[in-house]
Amino acid sequence: MRTETVQDETPPPPDGGGAPPVDAGDAGYSKGLKHRHVNMIAIGGAIGTGLFLGAGGRLASAGPALAIAYAVCGLFAFFVVRALGEMVVHRPSSGSFVSYAREFLGEKGAYVAGWMYFLNWSTTGIADVTAIALYTHYWSMFTSIPQWVMALIALAVVLSVNLISVKIFGELEFWFSIIKVAALVAFMCIGIFLLATSHKVGGHTPGLSVISDNGGIFPAGLLPVVVVLQGVVFAYSAVEMVGVTAGETNDPKRIVPKAVRSIMWRVGVFYVGSVVLLALLMPWKGYSANESPFVTVLSNVGVPAAGDVMNLVVLTAAMSSLNSGLYSTGRILRSMAMSGSAPKFTGLMNRHQVPYGGILLTSCVGVLGVGLNYWLPKDAFEIVINIAALGVVSAWCMIMLCHLAFVRQSRRGLLERPKFRLPGTPVTDIVTIAFLLGVIVLMWYDGGVGRRTVMIIPILAAGLVAGWFATRGRVAQAAAERKRLADGEG
């Protein structure tokens, strides 16, 4: 296989020769991700700071009913990743749902899907480097180092890992996920022991009485539970990462379905199970948005260094998210570059078969985050996390729209659906889209930052329209070239 820098004017055929791939952006990748990598990436995508840190504030506002919110959002997250998994089995692609949007919705659909996903991960990257800087300041040895310096160091480290090779990325993500899962399992074992022995936590005896004596399952009513859904949806972001890995595995049609099937029970155990456990151990008012709920419990039972351990885990979760963001946007942007809807340089690959152009572009946005940490260190995280939420919702909606079009084509006899399918389609697709659009409405009615975030949607729409008119000539030229190659004229 060629290993020099690929300029990507005309992509080489996949290994073994033959016709070019359906998505030209799939050519040239190594197959460095193994089953254990994809499996743990699927876990890592479903476990992040939304649980380790965000669950505390949500428990304090919604009470034990937060577990229901996590279960509902988890079900829709499963529908999304199952729909994506079905399309992956149909045709594995590193371009993931952007490639499927091009196939089933046309170039405009792929353009919107790709750039909104880039918006999601680039702004999430800013949030991640901000979070990493904040978490490192927990330890006194780092407090004298400016927040923007720590953010820059974190970005440089993760960028270097992503540029070396996909195998190094997979190994790092594997161990990040191991740390997160081990921490959750350890906490749940401690929590179950506290329940079984009726050991007091913060002066309260764990059990159902902790819930019944403090207002029941809905102590603050139904409205706070509905309002927190927007944050819970963001907590599940990155589950779609399993689709992006398909182009760099040896047997995606076998590996991806296994990873997708396992997501549902992981959601039940790690998210719903841990929140139920938290609600049984302490009254809901005992938690706070300023502290991980796991630290709150462990501190109240006198576990030594609980804060240090959980801060390390949350720091790992943020590093994992930044790592995944650079990986996925690099592959998505390369797919878009090959179709003409992204800058040409984002389609470049290095000798390690890594799409470094797209990764560097995302990193440049991350550098803006470093600047934001310099000018607005207290507000940087809140500013970008809400914008990223729009990207998550749009990406998931696009996956379900692609799946609807995919199923429609199968019913017309244009393609054959694999045995691995999303159950209940098209009802599950439509209900999921309605739910996600409802999350946007909730952001508006929540007021504050959420409402200001919704107000930028017209600005984003105007930017997408302007960008399309600027790139449609290149898109048409790339489409004509693909048709010429497919017809055998070249």
DRENFI-902507 format. One record per residue (C-alpha): x, y, z; residue in three letters. Coordinates in steps of 0.1 Angstrom, whole numbers, plus 2048, in hexadecimal, padded with zeros to 3 digits. Each point is the difference from the previous one (the first is absolute). Layout:
% DRENFI-902507
XYZAla/...
//
This chain:
% DRENFI-902507
800800800Met/80C8237F8Arg/80A81381FThr/80B8227F2Glu/7EA81E805Thr/7E17FC7EBVal/7F381F7EEGln/7DE7F07FAAsp/7F980D7DDGlu/7F77DC7F6Thr/7FF7E881CPro/8127DF7FDPro/7EA7E1801Pro/7FD7ED820Pro/8177E580AAsp/7FF7E47E7Gly/7F88177E2Gly/7DF8017EEGly/7E881D7FCAla/80381F815Pro/7EA7FF820Pro/7DD80F800Val/80E81C816Asp/82280C7F2Ala/80980B823Gly/8017DC80CAsp/81F7F87EBAla/8237FE80FGly/7F87F9824Tyr/8127E5814Ser/7EC7E6813Lys/810807822Gly/7E27FE817Leu/7F97DE80FLys/7E17F2810His/80A80A823Arg/8078247F4His/7DE8047F0Val/7EF7EF81EAsn/80F818819Met/7FB81E7E9Ile/7DB7F7801Ala/8017FF826Ile/815820802Gly/7E78127E9Gly/7E47F8819Ala/81380A81FIle/80E823805Gly/7FF820815Thr/7DA8017FBGly/7FE7E481ALeu/81F805815Phe/7FB825805Leu/7DE80B7F2Gly/7EB7E7813Ala/805812821Gly/7EF8217F5Gly/7E47ED7EEArg/7F97EB81FLeu/7FE820814Ala/7E680F7E9Ser/7EC7E17F5Ala/8047E881CGly/7FF7DA7FDPro/7EB8037E0Ala/8208097EELeu/8047DA7FCAla/7E18007EAIle/80E81D7ECAla/8207EC7FATyr/7EC7E17F7Ala/7EA8137E6Val/81E8127F0Cys/8137DF801Gly/7E57EF7ECLeu/80181B7E5Phe/8267FF7FFAla/7FD7DA7FBPhe/7E88067E3Phe/8188187F0Val/81E7E9803Val/7EC7E27F5Arg/7F58127E1Ala/82380B7F9Leu/80C7DC806Gly/7E87F37E6Glu/80E8177E6Met/8247F780AVal/7F87DC7F9Val/7F180A7DFHis/8208137F7Arg/81C807819Pro/80E8237FCSer/818817813Ser/7EA81C7F4Gly/7E47F1815Ser/7DF8117FFPhe/80E81C7EAVal/8077E67E6Ser/7DE7F1804Tyr/7F08227FDAla/8128047DFArg/7F37DF7F4Glu/7DC80380CPhe/7F9825803Leu/8178107E7Gly/81E817802Glu/7ED81C812Lys/7F77E781CGly/8247F5803Ala/80C824801Tyr/7E880981CVal/8077E0813Ala/8268047FEGly/803824809Trp/7E77FD81DMet/8147E280DTyr/8208147FDPhe/7EF81C814Leu/7F77E681BAsn/8227F2804Trp/8148207FBSer/7EC81281BThr/8007E1816Thr/8268007FCGly/80182480DIle/7EB7F481EAla/8177E2805Asp/820814801Val/7EF819818Thr/7F47E3816Ala/8237F0800Ile/80F82180BAla/7E680481BLeu/8057DC80DTyr/826803801Thr/7FC81F816His/7F07EA81ATyr/8237F580ATrp/81681B811Ser/81E7F87EBMet/7EE80E7E1Phe/7EE81D80FThr/81C8187F8Ser/7FF7F77DBIle/7E88167ECPro/7E07EE7F4Gln/8088087DBTrp/8227EF803Val/7F17E080EMet/7E78017E3Ala/81B8047E6Leu/8147E380FIle/7E27E97FFAla/7F98097DCLeu/8247FA7F6Ala/8027DE810Val/7DF7F27F1Val/80880F7DELeu/8217EE800Ser/7F07DF808Val/7E78047E4Asn/81A8087E6Leu/8177E2807Ile/7E87E47F6Ser/7DD7F3804Val/80D7E3815Lys/80F81881AIle/7DF812801Phe/7EE7DF805Gly/8177F681CGlu/7FD821812Leu/7DA8007FDGlu/8007DB80CPhe/812809820Trp/7EC820806Phe/7E07EB7FESer/80F7E6818Ile/80781B81AIle/7DC80D7FDLys/7EF7DE802Val/8177F581DAla/7F781F813Ala/7DB7FB7FBLeu/8017DB809Val/81480881FAla/7E881A80BPhe/7E27EA7FAMet/80F7E4814Cys/80681881DIle/7DD80E7FDGly/7F07DD800Ile/8157F781FPhe/7F4820811Leu/7DC7F77F7Leu/8037DC80BAla/810809822Thr/7EA81F806Ser/81F814806His/7F8824806Lys/8098197E5Val/80182480BGly/7EA7F881EGly/7E67ED7EBHis/7F97DB7FEThr/8007F57DCPro/7E17F07F1Gly/7DE8087F2Leu/7F881581ESer/81A81A7F3Val/7E98057E2Ile/7DE7FD812Ser/80981781DAsp/80D81B7E8Asn/7E38077E9Gly/7FF7DF7EDGly/80B7FA7DCIle/7F48227F3Phe/80881681EPro/8028207EBAla/7E47F67E8Gly/8017F57DBLeu/80C8217F1Leu/8247FE80DPro/8037DC7F2Val/7F580C7DEVal/81881E801Val/81F7EB807Val/7FA7EA7E2Leu/8158187EAGln/81E7FA817Gly/7FA7DB801Val/7FF7FE7DAVal/8228117FFPhe/80D7E7819Ala/7FA7E47E7Tyr/8128127E3Ser/81C7EC7F0Ala/7ED7DF7FFVal/8008057DAGlu/8267FE800Met/7FC7DA7FBVal/7F58077DDGly/81F8157F7Val/8177E480BThr/7F17E87E5Ala/81880B7E5Gly/81F7F7814Glu/7F77DD80CThr/8067DF7EFAsn/7DD7F2805Asp/7E881D806Pro/7E17EC7F6Lys/8077E881EArg/810817819Ile/7E981E7FEVal/7DF7ED806Pro/80F7F181FLys/80B82280DAla/7DD80F7F9Val/7EE7E3811Arg/81480581FSer/7F8825803Ile/7DD7FB80EMet/8097EB81ETrp/81E818807Arg/7E881D801Val/7E97ED818Gly/81C7F6817Val/81881E800Phe/7E881D7FBTyr/7DE7F680EVal/80F7E881AGly/81981980ESer/7E681C802Val/7E77E8812Val/81C7F7818Leu/809825806Leu/7DB807808Ala/7FF7E3819Leu/82080A812Leu/7F9825807Met/7E38197FFPro/7FF8117DETrp/805822810Lys/8227F480DGly/80F8017DDTyr/80E81E7EESer/80980C7DDAla/82280B80DAsn/80B7DD809Glu/7FF7DD7F1Ser/7E47ED812Pro/8177E2804Phe/819816813Val/7E380D815Thr/7F77DC80BVal/8237F4805Leu/809820814Ser/7E27FA817Asn/80C7DD809Val/82380B806Gly/8117EF7E3Val/82480F7FEPro/80A8137E1Ala/7DE7FB7F1Ala/8028237F0Gly/8227F97F1Asp/7F67DF7F1Val/7DF80D7F1Met/81181F7F3Asn/8187EA7EELeu/7E37EC7F1Val/7EE8207F4Val/82180D7F2Leu/8037DF7EDThr/7DC8047F2Ala/8088227F3Ala/8217F47F0Met/7EC7E37F0Ser/7E68187F2Ser/81B8177F1Leu/8127E17F2Asn/7E07F37EFSer/7F78237F3Gly/8218037EDLeu/7FD7DD7F3Tyr/7DC8027F3Ser/8028237F0Thr/8207F67EEGly/7ED7E37EFArg/7E08147FAIle/81281E7F1Leu/8147E97E9Arg/7E07F17F2Ser/7F38237FAMet/82080C7F0Ala/7FE7E47E7Met/7DD80C7F6Ser/80B8247FEGly/7EC80D81ESer/81E805817Ala/8218117FAPro/8187EB7EALys/81B7FE81APhe/7E97EE819Thr/8027E27E8Gly/8257FC804Leu/80F7E1811Met/8227FB80EAsn/8177E17FCArg/7EF7F081EHis/7DF8017EDGln/7F281A818Val/7EA81C7F1Pro/81581B810Tyr/7F081E7EDGly/7DE7FC811Gly/8107F9822Ile/8158207FELeu/7E18157F6Leu/7EE7F481FThr/81F806815Ser/8008247F3Cys/7DD80580EVal/80E7F1820Gly/81B81B801Val/7E38197FFLeu/7F47EF81FGly/823806810Val/7FB8257F8Gly/7DD7FF80FLeu/8107F1820Asn/81881D800Tyr/7E581B7FCTrp/7E27F1812Leu/80D7E4816Pro/7E07FF815Lys/7E77FF7E3Asp/8127EC7E5Ala/7F07DF809Phe/7DC80C802Glu/8038137DFIle/80A7E37EAVal/7EE7E3810Ile/7DE80D7F6Asn/80B8057DCIle/80D7DD7FFAla/7DE7F380AAla/7F180E7E0Leu/81A7EB7EDGly/7F77E0813Val/7DA8047F9Val/8068087DBSer/8187E27FCAla/7E77E880FTrp/7E380E7ECCys/8147FC7E0Met/8087DB809Ile/7DB7F9804Met/7F78137DFLeu/81B7EB7EECys/7F17E180EHis/7DD8097F5Leu/80D8057DDAla/8147E0802Phe/7E17EC80AVal/7EB8117E4Arg/8197F57E6Gln/8007DD80DSer/7DA7FF7FDArg/80480B7DCArg/8177E37FAGly/81E8167FALeu/8157F081CLeu/7FD7E4819Glu/7FE807825Arg/8187EC815Pro/7F37E881BLys/80E81881BPhe/7E481A801Arg/7F081C814Leu/7DF7F180DPro/7DF8127FBGly/80B8167E3Thr/7F38187F3Pro/7EE808821Val/8207FF815Thr/8118177E7Asp/7E481A800Ile/7FB7FF826Val/825804806Thr/80181F7E9Ile/7E280F811Ala/8107FA822Phe/8218117F5Leu/7ED81E7F2Leu/7EE802821Gly/821803811Val/8078207ECIle/7DE80D80BVal/8097F8824Leu/8208147FDMet/7EB81F7F6Trp/7E87FC81DTyr/81D7FA818Asp/80A8257FBGly/82380D807Gly/81D7F17ECVal/7E97E67F1Gly/7EA81A7F0Arg/81E8147F3Arg/80D7E07F1Thr/7DF7FA7EDVal/8028257F4Met/8207F97EDIle/7EF7E57EAIle/7F781A7E5Pro/82480C800Ile/80C7DC7FBLeu/7E77FA7E5Ala/80B8207EEAla/8247F5802Gly/7F87DD7F2Leu/7ED8107E3Val/81C8177F8Ala/8197E4802Gly/7EC7EA7E9Trp/7FF81B7E5Phe/826804804Ala/8077DA7FCThr/7E47F37E9Arg/8168047E2Gly/81B7EA80EArg/7E57E780CVal/7F27FE7DDAla/8237FB7F1Gln/8087E4818Ala/7DF7EF7F9Ala/8068027DBAla/8237F0805Glu/7F17E4815Arg/7E67F97E5Lys/81B8007E5Arg/8157E7814Leu/7E17EA807Ala/7F78007DBAsp/8237F57F7Gly/80981E7EBGlu/821805812Gly/
//
